Amino acid sequence: MGVAIRADLASVPDYNIPGMAPGAILLNSNEGPLPPPPAVVEAITRAAFEGHRYPQWFSDTLVGRLADDLAVPAERIAVGCGSVGLCRDLIQAFCGPGDEVLFAWRSFDAYPVFARVAGVRARTVPLDAGHRHDLEAMLAAVTPATRVVFVCNPNNPTGTAVRGRELHAFLDRLPARVLVVLDEAYREFVDDPDVPDGIALARHRPNVAVLRTFSKAYGLAGVRIGYCVAAPAVVSAVHKVAVPFAVSRLAQAAALAALDRPEEVRARSAAIVRERRRLESLLSRDGHEVTPSQANFVWLPLGEEAAGFADSCARHGVLVRAFPGDGVRVTVGLPEENDAFLRAADRYRATPVRPRAVRMPPTSP
Ligand SMILES: *Cc1c(COP(=O)(O)O)cnc(C)c1O
């Protein structure tokens, strides 16, 4: 006889921890390819000297700094333990038993997990044939039980982005009681001017919460820090449900130091965007179907060949992320890492199975 674990947790997938692969090129987690700048590492080290003291509960210094940088009042900003921490906090703050969250599928795989853990129903709407959000269909899927809608923009794992006109039309027609979480983890890699800046949008729309992170463009995935910009009432609700002191002193110091170096972040993001374009053009030249991306990764809609393609890349020393049955997501790395991936993709093409266009099946999470 063991302890009585919640029976419904059986349906929550075990975390898929990438195995240790010494020497492999890691293009499977959308991390930045470079370590943090030395000044950021120094700031983390300095903060460690005060490691015996609790951090600021609500990261006040960082919130003040973000408020200045983004021209948003401090009462509209919540800092969290990664933006996934904030996803979870928002579900916790807005949903109870019987409520629903709504999101596209495929999208970020944390959404269904957090919904299940919270005991909330997840309703999903398939992406369209271009692997994009189908906002019309999402609007039609809103029910009286819907509390939160996630719009991942650009979408992980397909890299597609929702444009301003369609997003405004969607928000104009959505019931005001429904919170829209615009997850902008990849915002810094967007180069399409028609993709709206969620923070500008959240200023005038009280039911929009925007999530940003230091994990991708800032190269701080291992440090765990992100933030939310939303109406003051939403920020207070997030504060109420947050794990106390979840954002460490080290993480707050790292984020502050990173914000002191905007040119560094811009240069790194621009280099990733250049490499993304190069990857897209070389892959399509070689006959692979690639979905145009606005993020730091590319999506190959390989359908049933996804797992085989990823295995083949792994055998050639390059780890990419397979979503079996749907496609493969490849993080844009350093030029030589991307070259290694291109060679691995080439080797796959040399084998009898060839990538082909596959319409994404409406799988459920
Ligand atoms: C990577 C990612 C995040 C960021 O997660 P952190 O917790 O900040 O590391 C959030 N949303 C999406 C869609 C992501 O892909």
The ligand as an SDF file (V2000), in Angstrom:
LIG
                    3D

 15 15  0  0  0  0  0  0  0  0999 V2000
   10.6760   28.6060  -24.3280 C   0  0  0  0  0  0  0  0  0  0  0  0
    9.2760   29.0280  -24.1700 C   0  0  0  0  0  0  0  0  0  0  0  0
    8.8750   29.7230  -23.0500 C   0  0  0  0  0  0  0  0  0  0  0  0
    9.8690   30.2030  -22.0660 C   0  0  0  0  0  0  0  0  0  0  0  0
   10.0100   29.4320  -21.0310 O   0  0  0  0  0  0  0  0  0  0  0  0
   10.8920   29.9120  -19.8110 P   0  0  0  0  0  0  0  0  0  0  0  0
   10.1570   29.3270  -18.6860 O   0  0  0  0  0  0  0  0  0  0  0  0
   10.8920   31.3970  -19.7660 O   0  0  0  0  0  0  0  0  0  0  0  0
   12.2330   29.3320  -20.0290 O   0  0  0  0  0  0  0  0  0  0  0  0
    7.5630   30.1330  -22.9420 C   0  0  0  0  0  0  0  0  0  0  0  0
    6.6850   29.8860  -23.9050 N   0  0  0  0  0  0  0  0  0  0  0  0
    7.0520   29.2450  -25.0140 C   0  0  0  0  0  0  0  0  0  0  0  0
    6.0630   29.0430  -26.0890 C   0  0  0  0  0  0  0  0  0  0  0  0
    8.3410   28.7800  -25.1700 C   0  0  0  0  0  0  0  0  0  0  0  0
    8.6720   28.1220  -26.2700 O   0  0  0  0  0  0  0  0  0  0  0  0
  1  2  1  0
  2  3  1  0
  2 14  2  0
  3  4  1  0
  3 10  2  0
  4  5  1  0
  5  6  1  0
  6  7  2  0
  6  8  1  0
  6  9  1  0
 10 11  1  0
 11 12  2  0
 12 13  1  0
 12 14  1  0
 14 15  1  0
M  END
$$$$
